[in-house]
């Protein structure tokens, strides 16, 4: 009798994270104590637990779907890329160091025991674990000492469901190639195939489904349609198709190393706001507000923005009185100078945009905090946000101090202050600042500034109510698409 199932994919982006979240929700609905698990995640979209530990946000989403508190036990290893060749390595929520690919490859065997220990501790508190793989199990150059796909399935004796992405084409080749590249022992672990992101009439697929079952000896458990559920992506920027024109536009600078882009999903859900992710000057039109988001490499992304002309456009918008907000690394950029005495990034110092009178100094110790409080807003355009409650988190390597008297942007429950605000420019270290009251307040502020009367625009929906409704929609779609009886047989 199995107490776990593993979701692997034919490629990155096949839909493993979403299927895992959906199954967690279904099992929770059936009264089963279920938790997600991913041994190793690579993402710049991280989260701080109640214990002040860092983990990948994908497993946070899956934990929310299962209605359980996120824990680093669900994601013991997190890799945060900081260059094309290296990543910061987070082990059990703590920074273990920054390593090149070759250094990490040599380090990986030491992680096997850590992964096993995390899983076994998780297993003590839950009746069922839904394990997510990474990329594809058919990466034959990485099979030795594998810690994310079939190596994990073997470690925990997990049956595997293989997810394939039909939207990008070649789905039957994906499935056949993945299965046939695996050694026979690993191939036998695959108990079912899920075809994901289908648009059209499933009857057209029937001959192909029968043929791929014949070729691989693995049953197809269902064809999942291209779902339009609004659930945070594992990483980077959420792509929303066919977005109708809205009266307000917020430009979010899309840095090459953008982190925690899910900060802006609550804004994109507002009825009057279009969030435009801007990567070059041609995409920067005449926004009603500009946001500089978090980044894993503040100095490198500031240089990128300086070189491609976006810095000049941000400063021009600020000079015109447009609201400009920086979050985490974006806040650091808005200051006068960034100093890196310990070579956390590149060493030396770099001039900021000089839109806020603050100085940032990078320090070796990472700040990891859960933060509750309210926005102060002070004078200027952000005063309408005053009193908006937030519950978010901080993840940063720098400390930002004012060079002159300047108002704080927020007050935390412990009485401490966060960020800075000066007329129409503000900065904060709080990720998730828009998850509660601030998003609706910001929308009202921008509508008023533009002289737009709300009229028939619907009011914002409570964020938690909306989130739970999307998990229920996801679960319902999977129930309708998949043979849940055959999936249940895996556990019987």
Secondary structure, 3 states (H helix, E strand, C coil): CCCEEEEEECCCCCCHHHHHHHHHHHHHHCCCCEEEECCEEECCCEEECCCCCEEEHHHHHHHHHCCCCCCHHHCCEEEEECCCCEEEEEECCEEEEEEEHHHHHHHHHHHHHHHHHHHHHHHCCCCEEEEECCCCCCCCCCCCCCCCCHHHHHHCCCEEEEEEECCCCCHHHHHHHHHHHCCHHHHCCEEEEEEEEECCCHHHHHHHHHHHHHHHCCCEEEEEECCCCCCCCCCCCCCCCCCCCCCEEEEEECCCCEECHHHHHHHHCCCCEEEEEECCHHHCCCCCEEEECEECCHHHHHHHHHHCCHHHHHHHHHHCCCEEEEECHHHHHHCCEEEECCCCCCCEEEECCCCCCEEEEEEEEEEEEEEEEEECCCCCHHHHHCCCEEEEEEEEEEEEEECCCCECCEEECCCCEECEEECCEEEECCECCCCCCHHHHHHHHHHHHHCCCCCCCCCCCCHHHHHHHHHHHHHHHHHHHECHHHHHHHHC
